Amino acid sequence: IQQTLYKGLGSTFPTISEFMEKVQQSNEACQRGDFQTAVHLYTNALQADPQNCILYSNRSAALLKLGQHLAALDDAEKACELNPKWPKVILT
């Protein structure tokens, strides 16, 4: 999974560790129920790695919790398009 997470790392985060820290912050925000912050942080991470199905899937789940169903569906479809074989994409 970590290799997938930094596959497309761009200029938004100069180092992999900064990128991974942003992803961790995103996950922690979700765990504490702060879905608005999680969406914001996942969006930042996606700017660095726009081909990352995991980030799209996670942001989709956070958007769903916020009641933003169409945006959640868009992200779920994008995650599925990027990696149709990843099980979490199918379940999201």
N, C-alpha and C positions, 0 to 999 in steps of 0.2 A: 504494500500500500504506500509506503513512504516514497518508493521510486515513482509511483504514479503521481504522488502529490507534487513532486518537483520536476516533473517531465518538461513542462513548458515555462519554467520560471523566467520571468521577464525583468524589466528594469524597475518595477514598482518596489521591489525589495532587493537591495543589493546583495544580500547573502541568503543562503538556504535557511540558516538558523533564524533570521528575521521572518522569513516566510512561514516557517514552521511555528514560530511563536504566534503569529497572526492566526494561523489555523487553530492552534491550541486555545487561544483566547475566544475564538468563534465557538468552539466546542464547549468551553466552559460557560459561555453566555447561554447557550442552549440548555445546558444541564441545570442552570439556576433559574431557568424560565424567562430570561431576558431575550426574547426572540427578536425584538427590534434591533438591539445591539448585535446579535448574532447575524442577522441579515446584512447589516452594514459591514461587519467584519468579513463575512464570506464574500461579499461583493468586492471588497478591497483585495482579498486573496485571489479572486477570479480575474481581476485586472492583471495580476502577475502570471496567472496560469489559466487562460480562458478555455483550455482543452481538458480541464480536470473534471471528470464525471463525479468524483466524490464530493467536490465542493458544490456542484450544482445539485446533487442529491440532498446534501445537508441543508443547503439554503432552501430547497423545496420544502423540506420538513419544517423549517422555521417559519416560512411563509404560510404554510398550512395552519400552523398554530396561531398565526396572526389573523386567520380568516381571509387571507389573500389567495383565494382558490385558483384564479386564472394564472396569476404569477407563479404559484406553486406548480401548477400543471405545466406551464412553459418550461420551468427549470427541470422538472421530472422528464419531460420529453427530450430536452437537450442532453441530460445525463444519459438517457437511453440511447440517443443517437450517437453519443461519443463512445459508449461501451455497453452494447445491448446484452452482453453476457454477464455483467456484474450483478449478482443476486439482489443487492440492496436497491438497485435502480428499478428492478421489476417489482419489488415490494413497496416502494415509496408511493 
